[in-house]
Amino acid sequence: MSTARDKAINRTSTRDVVNWWSTEVSDIEPGVVRLRGYPIEQLIDNAGFVQTIWLMVRGEMPSPAQAALLEKALVAAVDHGPQAPSIAAARMASTCGVGLHGAMSTGVGMLGDVHGGAGQQCMQVLAEIRENAEAEGISAAVTATLAEFRATQRHIPGFGHRFHPRDPRRDPLLQAVAEQVAQGVGDGQYLAIAEELETQLAHGREHAVPMNIDGATAVVYSELGFAPELGRGLFILSRSVGILAHSWEEARSGRRIKGPIPPPLLPTYLGPAERPVPSP
């Protein structure tokens, strides 16, 4: 006697099976590799890596200007030194015998909401302000957003830096955006909103609160039309290069099981003094 499961299996056709993972991204068969419809042999000869990233994520080839701007943002976020938690973790992992794949996955796995998520969060803020600015203008929309953040004691993501008084990556990225906007790449609204945020954040302060790498790349990715979630993905893609380089360097050092601080030093203990275990 056929069961309901047997009947369901019988109703499942070969077409149902091959449609289970249907995709518009890649078309693969023996002797053929096509990405978004483009033969891979033609992409190898005619497209760069950044163009291919855009193609894979967005579905079409970028213009030369779009590709150039995207490349600047990707280059800017490649690395920020071994003190960055994702880099430090990858370096430690590489001394523990996990191989490059394990070290890289350790570093990438640390890129979450707090470390690595500010770019996506900034893109979301910029998008919300832009929507509100359609009715009330950029200045008023920025003022309202800042009031909301201050009322809830939150920081605007993408502004200020714990290490750099002025992030050296800010100016070249924003200058590149301005130049491309003048050429018709993006409409400049996200750039204007970010600069207004910067201006209003400086009011009443002794020191300005300039955009950091997350804010500057958020402007780039927003002007290029990427969704906020893709902004984080692009940051991870970029930072993976630094994670790879640091992991490989540490792997070749010969040191094994390298902890967060040199061996002669120990973390400060704040618990109870030594005491006997109570008798049963």
Stockholm file with secondary structure:
# STOCKHOLM 1.0

chainA/1-280         MSTARDKAINRTSTRDVVNWWSTEVSDIEPGVVRLRGYPIEQLIDNAGFVQTIWLMVRGEMPSPAQAALLEKALVAAVDHGPQAPSIAAARMASTCGVGLHGAMSTGVGMLGDVHGGAGQQCMQVLAEIRENAEAEGISAAVTATLAEFRATQRHIPGFGHRFHPRDPRRDPLLQAVAEQVAQGVGDGQYLAIAEELETQLAHGREHAVPMNIDGATAVVYSELGFAPELGRGLFILSRSVGILAHSWEEARSGRRIKGPIPPPLLPTYLGPAERPVPSP
#=GR chainA/1-280 SS CCCHHHHHHHHCCHHHHHTTTCCSSEEEETTEEEETTEEHHHHHHHCCHHHHHHHHHHSSCCCHHHHHHHHHHHHHTSCCCTTSHHHHHHHHHHTTTCHHHHHHHHHHHTCSSSSSCHHHHHHHHHHHHHHHHHHHCHHHHHHHHHHHHHHTTCCCTTBCCSSCSSCTTHHHHHHHHHHHHHTTSSCSHHHHHHHHHHHHHHTTCSSCCCBCHHHHHHHHHHHTTCCHHHHHHHHHHHHHHHHHHHHHHHHTTCCCSCCSSCTTCCCCCCSCCCCCCCCC
#=GC SS_cons         CCCHHHHHHHHCCHHHHHTTTCCSSEEEETTEEEETTEEHHHHHHHCCHHHHHHHHHHSSCCCHHHHHHHHHHHHHTSCCCTTSHHHHHHHHHHTTTCHHHHHHHHHHHTCSSSSSCHHHHHHHHHHHHHHHHHHHCHHHHHHHHHHHHHHTTCCCTTBCCSSCSSCTTHHHHHHHHHHHHHTTSSCSHHHHHHHHHHHHHHTTCSSCCCBCHHHHHHHHHHHTTCCHHHHHHHHHHHHHHHHHHHHHHHHTTCCCSCCSSCTTCCCCCCSCCCCCCCCC
//
